[in-house]
């Protein structure tokens, strides 16, 4: 077993497996999001927005996002934050945190559920009570989650999610 190996137990089968998650660069992250939907948890609102911005600059324009951007423009007064959200959504990437209006958060969640968004960069608030169809969940910084030593930081497997992947201090 190597330093990049992640041991997990599948929620539905109970089978214990090992998977490798070698995410060292933004390029590795881009390759991952080309293959599957991802939720990346950040420990601050600013970090969530910055990651969405970085990923957007490395991602092509999304073809199936127009409807969702239209919903934001129709239902929400465009603020500087909303404009930044729309800009990242054009690339299939969004951020999600408490400074967004409830309507914006709902649209982001629905777009992700339908597969129009590839990535949500979020604060941990999205983790509470929300079941999203992401195959991969990334905690870019574990510092917020380790105050209690061996306490589990995330429930293994939720609904259709195959595995929870935890990776510290990426790129």
C-alpha positions in Angstrom: 0.0 0.0 0.0 1.4 3.4 -1.0 1.0 6.9 0.4 -1.7 7.7 -2.2 -3.8 4.7 -1.4 -7.2 5.2 0.2 -8.9 2.3 2.0 -12.7 2.4 2.0 -15.7 0.2 2.6 -18.4 0.3 0.0 -21.7 1.4 1.5 -24.0 -1.1 -0.2 -21.8 -4.2 -0.4 -19.6 -3.7 2.7 -16.6 -4.8 0.6 -13.3 -3.2 1.6 -11.3 -1.9 -1.3 -8.2 0.2 -1.9 -8.1 3.0 -4.5 -5.4 5.4 -5.5 -6.1 9.1 -5.7 -2.9 10.8 -7.1 -4.1 14.4 -7.3 -1.0 16.5 -7.2 -1.6 19.2 -9.8 -4.4 21.2 -11.4 -3.9 19.0 -14.5 -4.7 15.9 -12.4 -7.9 17.5 -11.1 -8.9 18.5 -14.7 -8.4 14.9 -15.9 -10.6 13.7 -13.0 -13.5 16.1 -13.7 -13.5 15.1 -17.4 -14.4 11.6 -16.3 -16.8 12.1 -13.4 -18.7 14.6 -11.2 -16.8 15.9 -8.2 -17.7 17.9 -5.1 -14.6 19.6 -3.7 -14.9 20.9 -0.1 -13.0 23.9 0.9 -12.6 25.3 4.4 -13.7 28.9 3.5 -16.0 30.7 1.1 -13.1 32.5 -0.5 -11.3 29.3 -1.1 -14.4 27.7 -2.7 -14.7 30.7 -5.1 -11.0 30.7 -5.9 -10.9 27.0 -6.7 -14.0 27.3 -9.0 -12.2 30.3 -10.7 -9.0 28.2 -11.2 -10.8 25.2 -12.6 -12.9 27.4 -14.9 -9.8 28.8 -16.5 -8.6 25.3 -17.3 -12.0 23.9 -18.5 -13.7 24.2 -21.8 -17.1 25.9 -22.2 -19.9 23.5 -21.2 -22.5 22.8 -23.8 -25.5 21.9 -21.6 -25.4 24.7 -19.0 -27.3 27.5 -20.8 -30.7 26.6 -19.3 -29.2 26.8 -15.7 -27.4 30.1 -16.3 -30.7 31.5 -17.8 -32.5 30.5 -14.5 -30.0 32.4 -12.5 -30.3 35.5 -14.7 -34.1 35.3 -14.6 -34.6 34.6 -10.9 -31.8 36.5 -9.2 -30.6 40.0 -9.2 -27.1 39.8 -10.5 -24.5 40.9 -7.9 -20.7 40.7 -8.4 -20.8 37.3 -6.7 -23.6 36.1 -9.0 -21.7 37.3 -12.1 -18.7 35.3 -10.9 -20.9 32.3 -10.4 -22.3 32.6 -13.9 -18.8 32.9 -15.4 -17.6 29.7 -13.7 -20.9 27.9 -14.6 -20.2 28.5 -18.3 -17.4 26.0 -17.8 -19.6 23.4 -15.9 -18.2 24.5 -12.5 -19.9 26.3 -9.7 -19.2 27.3 -6.1 -21.7 26.9 -3.3 -21.7 28.6 0.1 -23.9 30.7 2.4 -23.3 34.0 0.7 -25.3 32.8 -2.3 -29.0 33.3 -2.3 -31.1 30.2 -1.6 -32.4 30.3 -5.2 -28.8 30.3 -6.5 -27.9 27.4 -4.3 -31.0 25.4 -5.4 -30.2 26.0 -9.1 -26.6 24.9 -8.6 -27.8 21.7 -6.8 -30.4 20.9 -9.5 -27.9 21.5 -12.3 -25.4 19.2 -10.6 -28.1 16.5 -10.1 -28.9 16.6 -13.8 -25.2 16.4 -14.8 -24.9 19.9 -16.3 -22.3 20.8 -13.7 -19.1 18.7 -13.4 -17.8 20.3 -10.2 -19.2 22.0 -7.1 -16.6 23.8 -5.0 -18.2 24.2 -1.7 -17.9 25.0 2.0 -18.9 22.2 4.3 -22.5 23.6 4.5 -23.3 21.5 1.3 -22.4 18.4 3.2 -25.2 18.7 5.8 -28.4 16.9 4.7 -27.7 17.0 1.0 -27.3 13.9 -1.1 -25.7 14.7 -4.5 -24.8 12.2 -7.3 -21.0 12.8 -7.1 -18.8 9.8 -7.5 -15.9 11.6 -6.0 -15.7 13.9 -3.0 -12.5 15.8 -2.3 -11.6 17.5 1.0 -8.7 19.7 -0.1 -7.8 20.5 3.5 -8.4 18.2 6.3 -7.4 20.7 9.0 -11.0 21.8 9.6 -12.1 18.2 10.2 -9.4 16.8 12.5 -10.0 18.5 15.9 -11.2 15.2 17.4 -8.5 12.9 16.4 -9.9 9.6 15.0 -13.4 10.9 14.6 -14.8 10.1 11.1 -15.0 13.2 9.0 -17.5 11.9 6.5 -20.0 9.1 6.3 -18.7 6.4 4.0 -21.0 6.2 0.9 -24.1 8.2 0.5 -26.8 7.0 -1.9 -25.3 6.6 -5.3 -21.8 7.8 -4.3 -19.3 4.9 -4.7 -16.7 6.2 -2.4 -15.6 9.1 -0.4 -12.0 10.1 -1.2 -10.1 12.3 1.2 -7.0 14.1 0.1 -5.1 16.7 2.0 -3.5 19.9 0.8 -3.8 19.4 -3.0 -2.0 21.7 -5.5 
